[in-house]
Amino acid sequence: MASNTEGSGGGARRGTSKRGFASMDPERQRAIASKGGKAAHESGNAHEFTPEEARRAGSKGGKAAHERGTAHEFTPEEARRAGRKGGEASGGGRGGSRAAKSGSAGASTAGSPADNAGGGKAE
C-alpha cells in the first residue's frame, strides 16, 4: 500500500504541505488578507468599531500582552519621546491653540474635548 506523505492523512510529516493559507509566507498572507478587508468594506459587510468597542479591544490587547510578559516596557525617556511625538501629531500641547500654530487667525477649535473639559456650558 502506498503511503501519503503530504495529504491531510494526519501522518508524521505535519506542516510540510505546500498548499493553503498557513503555508504561505507572511507577506503573501498579508496581501491576501488586505484584499479581503477592502472587499468587505466596499460591500458594506465589514464590522465598523465604535469608539467604545475600540477602547475595550485595545485595553484587552494591552492587558493580555502584560500578562504574557510580551508587552514593551517603556523607559521614562521613551515615554517622554512618545508623548511628545503624539502631542505634535495632534497639534496639541502647551504652546497654544491649533489656530495659533497653523497661522490661521480665523480657525476655531470649538467643540474640541478640551473646550468641554470643565463640564460647564460654553459661553
C-alpha positions as CSV (number, residue, x, y, z in Angstrom):
1,M,0.0,0.0,0.0
2,A,1.4,3.5,-0.9
3,S,1.8,6.0,1.9
4,N,0.5,9.5,1.8
5,T,3.4,11.9,2.7
6,E,1.7,15.2,2.1
7,G,-2.1,14.9,2.4
8,S,-4.3,15.5,5.4
9,G,-3.9,11.9,6.5
10,G,-2.6,13.0,9.9
11,G,0.8,11.4,9.3
12,A,4.1,12.2,11.0
13,R,5.0,14.9,8.4
14,R,2.9,17.8,9.7
15,G,3.3,21.2,8.3
16,T,5.0,20.2,5.1
17,S,2.2,20.8,2.7
18,K,2.7,23.5,0.1
19,R,-1.0,24.2,0.0
20,G,-3.1,26.5,1.9
21,F,-3.0,29.9,3.6
22,A,-0.9,28.9,6.5
23,S,1.9,27.6,4.3
24,M,2.3,30.9,2.6
25,D,5.0,33.4,3.6
26,P,3.7,36.2,5.9
27,E,3.9,38.9,3.2
28,R,1.7,36.9,0.8
29,Q,-0.8,36.2,3.7
30,R,-0.9,40.0,4.5
31,A,-1.6,40.9,0.8
32,I,-4.5,38.4,0.6
33,A,-6.0,39.4,3.9
34,S,-5.8,43.1,2.9
35,K,-7.7,42.4,-0.3
36,G,-10.4,40.6,1.8
37,G,-10.7,43.5,4.2
38,K,-11.0,46.0,1.4
39,A,-13.7,43.9,-0.3
40,A,-15.6,43.6,2.9
41,H,-15.6,47.4,3.4
42,E,-16.6,48.0,-0.2
43,S,-19.6,45.6,0.1
44,G,-20.6,47.0,3.5
45,N,-20.1,43.7,5.3
46,A,-17.1,44.8,7.4
47,H,-17.5,45.5,11.1
48,E,-17.1,49.1,12.0
49,F,-15.9,49.5,15.6
50,T,-17.5,52.2,17.7
51,P,-15.0,54.2,19.8
52,E,-16.1,52.3,22.9
53,E,-15.6,48.9,21.2
54,A,-12.1,50.0,20.0
55,R,-11.2,51.2,23.6
56,R,-12.3,47.8,25.0
57,A,-10.4,45.8,22.4
58,G,-7.2,47.9,22.8
59,S,-7.4,47.5,26.6
60,K,-7.8,43.7,26.3
61,G,-4.8,43.5,24.0
62,G,-2.6,45.5,26.3
63,K,-3.7,43.5,29.4
64,A,-3.0,40.2,27.5
65,A,0.5,41.3,26.5
66,H,1.4,42.4,30.0
67,E,0.1,39.1,31.4
68,R,2.2,37.1,28.9
69,G,5.2,39.3,29.6
70,T,5.5,40.3,26.0
71,A,4.4,44.0,26.4
72,H,7.1,46.6,25.8
73,E,8.1,48.3,29.0
74,F,8.9,52.0,28.2
75,T,11.8,53.7,29.9
76,P,11.0,57.2,31.2
77,E,12.9,58.7,28.2
78,E,11.0,56.5,25.7
79,A,7.7,57.5,27.3
80,R,8.6,61.3,27.1
81,R,9.6,60.9,23.4
82,A,6.4,59.0,22.6
83,G,4.2,61.5,24.4
84,R,5.9,64.4,22.7
85,K,5.5,62.8,19.3
86,G,1.8,62.2,19.8
87,G,1.3,65.7,21.0
88,E,3.0,67.2,18.0
89,A,1.0,64.9,15.7
90,S,-2.3,66.0,17.2
91,G,-1.4,69.7,17.1
92,G,-2.0,69.9,20.9
93,G,0.4,70.8,23.6
94,R,1.1,73.6,25.9
95,G,2.2,76.0,23.2
96,G,-1.2,77.4,22.4
97,S,-4.1,76.5,20.2
98,R,-4.1,74.8,16.9
99,A,-5.1,78.1,15.2
100,A,-2.1,79.8,16.6
101,K,0.2,77.0,15.4
102,S,-1.2,76.7,11.9
103,G,-1.2,80.5,11.4
104,S,-4.9,80.7,10.7
105,A,-6.3,83.6,12.5
106,G,-9.9,82.7,11.9
107,A,-9.6,79.0,12.7
108,S,-11.7,77.7,15.5
109,T,-11.3,74.8,17.9
110,A,-14.9,74.9,19.1
111,G,-16.3,71.5,20.0
112,S,-12.9,70.0,20.9
113,P,-12.8,67.9,24.1
114,A,-10.5,70.5,25.7
115,D,-13.3,73.1,25.4
116,N,-15.7,71.0,27.4
117,A,-13.2,69.6,29.9
118,G,-14.6,71.7,32.8
119,G,-18.1,70.2,32.2
120,G,-19.7,73.7,32.1
121,K,-21.7,75.2,29.3
122,A,-20.0,77.2,26.5
123,E,-20.4,80.9,26.8
